[in-house]
Amino acid sequence: MSLDERAPAVATTVSPPVPARRQSPGPAKAVVVIAPLALTIALGLWGIRRQNTMWGDESVTYQLAHRDLSQIWHTAQHIDLVHSLYYAVMHQIFGLFGGGLLTLRLPSVLAISVAASGVGLLALRLAGPRAGLLAGLVFPLLPQVQKYAQEGRSYAMVCALVTWATYALVVSVPHRARWRWAVYGSTMLLACLLHEFAVLALVAHGVTLVVSRVPRPVMRAWSVAAAGVVAGLLPLAIYSAGQSEQVSWIGGPVRLRYFLVVAVVGVVCARAPLGVRGPVRLSVLAVPILVLPGLLLLITSLVKPLFVDRYVLYSNIGIALLLGACMDYFHRLQRSSRYVWIAVVAALAALVQPSLSLRTPQSRSDDATAIGATVRKEGRPGDGLLYLAGRHRILTAANPEDTRSLTDLALAQDPVSSNTLAGVELPAQEIAARMLEFDRIVAVRAAGAHSLSNPQDEAKTSTLRRHFRAYGTTHVNGARVTVYVRDHDPSPKAGTDQPYRHHRPRVPF
């Protein structure tokens, strides 16, 4: 056979390479961003008013955000310096959109929504589009996230900033561009200024980079950014340390069980071969941010109790990333995908009851609106009013109408003029003398209050014990309201001893 005759045969054996079968592309990037955003907004708006009630910490935000910026600053010199930037932000929001209940909570809803999109983009970059969509949808379903998405406090904003700082970290690792690291550092610093414990996320990021063995220039760039964050936070940390008495109510870990459960679930999920894209693996990023902040607070609590679940709300970023990537991994294992989705449906069904419960006034440790309404209902015009202890005055301060007809027997200077949260009280002897001028006193005591130690509160309780008798007590969520009458007053008005009946409290919005 000639060469010319063989040529076609050789040509037919050389065929173009067959491309490998491509996996399904999964959801588009826009879907990974928009779907979690929409779901979070829907969940956040569902029951956002909580029957028109407000709990004590939200009441503090409501009161301080209605003061002008100079008053907020002067108040922060006495208490709540760690939240002063948040109060200033809310003051501006109230000025633009009005100071109602929805305005109080909507910034948190929007912040968590932005965080959900950030979680989706993180998982997309590290494990693919389907993992990104699943992680972004898991995040707003987590009970702790649902809870604080509807609270007028700083924790949702901090969570959003830490989420996007984490995203900035991931996209900065392959690059040496200074502006990327500047974005990361400034975002983390803003999160820390809103709440100091956001700095624990910085520790988690450092561990992620060390375990990932990133190049020295990257580690050096992160170290410079982290040093800038610490330097910017240091003045706030030093001055706020003098106000540590305001967290004296923490007697031990608060809601520790949730943290332990999600930490165990997350570590189990991390054992699966989750996303391997880029210089940082998903599990190496997610596990430290899930576990380390809470663990460091627990270790610190051996010296001074500081662990409260909302202080490290951003740790939910880690569990959402792990759960989303884990579901994506099992979905790709065709034989087990059916069982995975059965488990997902069961988990969603189990979330219905907690989701409903979180949107009731009873889901919070107190109900400042109901406490104020009870004081107004049980008191008569001209009655005396006492707070046991004085710091509990904030529980009825959101609606001045609730206490307007009563005389605050211990108050020397109101909270606004004194630049405090609860006002300034009279000396103990003057309080006792004023109490003896009244035949009826309405006393408010927070549930679970510690024993009284200052002279003013001791004078209140001792005078009540010696000269008054309890005529009736009404228990509401977070407090009890007791009407006291002088021993020489045998005939208080009929009906004052009737127990408090549940009703829809009024709010000043």
Buried (B, 14 or more C-beta within 10 A) or exposed (E): EEEEEEEEEEEEEEEEEEEEEEEEEBBEBEBBBBBBBBBBBEBBBEBBBBBEBBBBBBBBBBBBBBBEEEBBBBBBBEBBBBBBBBBBBBBEBBEEEEBBBEBBBBBBBBBBBBBBBBBBBBBBBBBBBBBBBBBBBBBBBBBBBBBBBBBBBBBBBBBBBBBBBBBBBBBBBBEEEEEBBBBBBBBBBBBBBBBBBBBBBBBBBBBBBEBBEBEEEBBEBBEEBBEBBBEBBEEBBEEBEEBEEBEEBBEEBBEBEBBEEBBEBBBEBBEBEBBEEBBBBBBBBBBBBBBBBBBBBBEBBEEEBBBBBBBBBBBBBBBBBBBBBBBBBBBBEEEEEEEBEEEBEEEEEEBEEEBEEBBBBEBBBBBBBBBBBBBBBBBEEEBBBBBBBBBBBBBBBBBEEBBEBBBBBBBBEBBBEBBBBBBBBBEBEBBBBBBBEBBBBBBBBBEEBEEBEEEBBBBBBEBBEEBBEEBBBBEBBBBBBBBBBBEEEEEBEEEBEEEBEEEEBBBBB
